[in-house]
């Protein structure tokens, strides 16, 4: 166990005192995964951010998010978290790195585990989705993307895939079943909106995320959940307001807040038994303030640990 990362307040060794750092197991053997284990990979990569002309630094986030996850109390007695370490992209070959993560995610899901990935850039989306689809090729996969951006731009010639092309790549695999929550009008060109419409990508604008509109939000979320066999949830941290998430690849002065409205529909998604995979992306420690963004990302991951199915 890397004690420099997974450490926290030690109140006692009895189960009632446990915090996450006391229950994490470092692993490399996928055969030990049991059904309903949470299985963690770090995607220590920002090659896609570089290609997309964003602020570099997201590749350093996985271990920082781990540190901020460590001290949360364990709520459920049967909680199990297996940490399979980080996947890196030292040679710039993003496509191979995405395939490597996909293969590992597929192994997790076929053993009945729940896949969690700490990004890294939002190029993690295509890799994580590919892992789910590889495990369940005949099933209908739904994706919920909490993000200010559609990430559906076509790769540039000579550049290849990037943090902004994930949903375009997924659409090339066939029918895409996605709901994008938190989309900003001032962060997406008309072309990106048009591409979303062409591919049938549903979306909820950031302006629609207010408490009185929760019934409509729930209805649109449930339409997606009820129409698919399995669900993958991805969160790009730049969806949040820069005051609570300053450390991202592309900050948003008018982003959303992790308030009661957000937590209502977020927990509603987490409670759905079809949810198999969750990731957070684009935490950038180089621009963070007092670990605000990393802490928020850790809290969002921890919420899944507290859901009793």
N, C-alpha and C positions, 0 to 999 in steps of 0.2 A: 504494500500500500504506500502511495506517495503521501507521506504525512505532511509535506509542505503545502499540499493542496487540500486534502480532505482532513480538516481539523476544526475543532470548535470547543465549546464549553462542555466539560465533562462533569455532569452532576451526579452520575452513578452508573453502575453496570447493569442494573435491573432494567427490564423492558420499559417500565413506566418513565424512566429517565432518558431514554434513547433519543439521540439526534441523528440526523442523516449520516454524518461522518462515521458513526459507530456501526452503521449497517451496510456500508458500501463494500463491495468486494471487487478488487481488480481481477480481470479475467482475460484470457486469450483463447479459451476453448469453448466454442459455441455449443458443444454437446452438453454442457452443464446447465444450459438454460432450461428453466421449468416454465410451464404455462403461467401467465400473469406476472412474471418477473419484469421489472422495468430494466431495460438494457440501454446503456448510454454509449454513444460515440461522440467524439469531438471531431468537427470538420474544420481543422485549423488551416483554412484556405481563404485567400482573398484575390486569387488570380482573376476570378470573374469580375470583381470590383475594379481591378486594374484595367481590364479590358473595357469596362463600362465607364472609365474615366472618373471613378469615385475616389473618396479619401481612403488610402490604404491603412491597414491596421487591424481589420476584422480577424485575421488569422491568429491573432494573439488572444482572442476572447475566450475560447473554450475553458482554459484553466482558470481564468478569472471568474467566469460564471460558476464553475465548480466550487471555488472558494466561497462564493456568496450563497451557494446552496447548502454548504456543509453544516451550518448551525441550526437549520430548521428542525423543529421537533418532529419525531415520527408519530403520526396519528393512528395509523392502522397497524395492528400487531403482526400481520403477515407480510408487511412491507419488505421488499427485496430489491436492491439496486445493484446491478452488475455493470462495472465500468470497463469498457474495452479500449480505452485510450483514444489517441488522436490519429486521424488520417491527415497527411500533409501533402503538399504539392510543391516540392522543392525544385522541380525541373520545368515548371510552367505548363506541363501537360494536364490541363484541367479535365479534358475528356476522360483520360485514363483514371484520374482521381475520382471523378464522379462515378465511373463504373465500379471502382473499388468499394466505395461506400454502398452502392446499390447491392453488390454481392453480399456484403456483410449484413445489411438490413434484411435482405431476403432470408438469410440464415436465421436471424432473430425471429422473424415472423413465422417461419415454418416450424419453429420450436414452440410457438405459442406465446412468445415474449411480446412486450410492448416497446416499440422503438422510439428512442428519444435521441435527438441530435442537437449538439450545441455548435452553431456556426461561429465564425466563418461568414463569408458573403452569402447573398441569397441565391447564388448558383447552387447552393445545397438543395434547392427545391427540386430541380430535375433529377438529381441523384437520389434523393429520398423517395420521390414518387416512383422512380424506376425500380427501386428496391421493393416497394409494395407491389408494383405490377408484375415484377419477376416472380414474386412469391405466389401471387394469385392472378395468373394471366387470363383466366376465364371469368373473373369477377368484375363487377362494375365499381370502379374506384372514384370516390368523390374527394375533392380537395377544397378546403376552406383556407383562404389566404387572407390574413389580417395584415393589411399593407396599404400604404399611400399610393403605391404604383401597381399597374397591371403586370409588369415584367413580361410583356408579350411582344417585345420588339424583335424583328427578324435579325439574325446575326449579320454583322457587317462582313463584306468580302475581305478575306485575309485576316480577320480578327477571330472569328469563330464564336462559340457560345460565351455568354457573360452572365453577370448577376442580373441583367435585365432581359434575358431571353428565355427563362425557364418555362413559361407557359406557352410560348410559341413552340418550343421543343416538344412539350407534352402534346400539344395539338397535332403535331406531325405524326404522333403515334396512333392517332385515330380520334374517336369522339372524346371530347373533354367535358368533364362534369365538375365545374368549379363555381365557387361563390367567393367574391372578393369584397372584403369588408374594410371600410375606412378609406376608400379611394378618394383622392384629392383632385379636383378639377384643375388646379394650378400646377399639378405634378405630372400630368399626362396630356400629350398632344391629341388633337382630334383623330389623328391616324391611329393612335393606340386605342382610343374609344371605339373607332371603327373596326379595328382588328378584334376587339373584345366582342362586338356585336356579330361579326362574321363567324366567329368560332362558338358562339352561344355562351360566352362567359358571363355569368350573372354577377351583379355587383350592388353594393350598398355604399352610397357616398358617405364621406365623413360627416357632411352636413345633416345626414339623416340619423345620426347616432345620438339621440337624446331620449330622456326617460319616457316621455309621453308616447314615443314611437316604438317602445319595446314590443307591443303586440305584433306590429308589422315586421320587426326584425326577427322575432321568434318564428313567425310564419314563413319567412323566406329562408331562414336557416333550416327549419324542419322540412321544407320542400326538398332541399338538397339532401338532408340526412335520410329522408324516407325513400329517395329515388335511387339509392346506391346500396352496394353490399358492404363496402368498407370505406372508412374515412381517414384521410391524412390532413392534419392541421399544421399550417406553417405561419409563423409570425415574423414579419420584418420589423425590427425595432424602430425604424424611421417613421412608422405610422403614428408614433406618440409625439406629443408636444415637446419641443426642445428643452423646456424647463424641467421635465421629468426624465427625458432621455436625450441628453446633450451629446452622448458618445456614440454616434452612428456614422455611417458612411455618407449619408445625405440628410442633414437635420431639417426639421419641419417646424417653423415658428407657429403654425396654425394646426399642428397635429392634434390627435385625440388625447384624452386623459384616461388613465386606468381607474375610472370612477365607478360609482354604483351601476350605471347603465352598462358600461363595458363588462364589469364582473358578472352581471346577471346573464348576459348572453354567452360570455366566455365559459362560465361554469356549466351552462346548459349544454354546450358542445362537449365539454369534457365528460359529462355524465353519460353520453351516448355510448352504448356498448359496441357500436360499429367503429369507434375511434381506435386505430391501431398504431398511429405514428404522429409524433409531435416534434417540431423543432423551432428554435429561435435563431434569427440571423442578423448580421450586421451590427453587432455591438462592437464599438471601436474605442478601446481603452485610451488611445492617444488623445481623444477629445472628450473623454468622460470627466465628470466632476464628482469626486467623493464616491465613485462606483455607483452613481445613481442608475445608469443604464444597465450595468451588469447586475445590480441588485434587483431591478425590476424584471429583467429576463429570468433571473433565478426564481423570483416569486411566481412568475407565470408557469415555469416548469413544475414548481412545487405544488401548485394547485392540483395538478393531475394526481400527485401522490396522495392527496387528501380525499379523493373521490372514492366512495365505496360503491362498487357496481352491484 
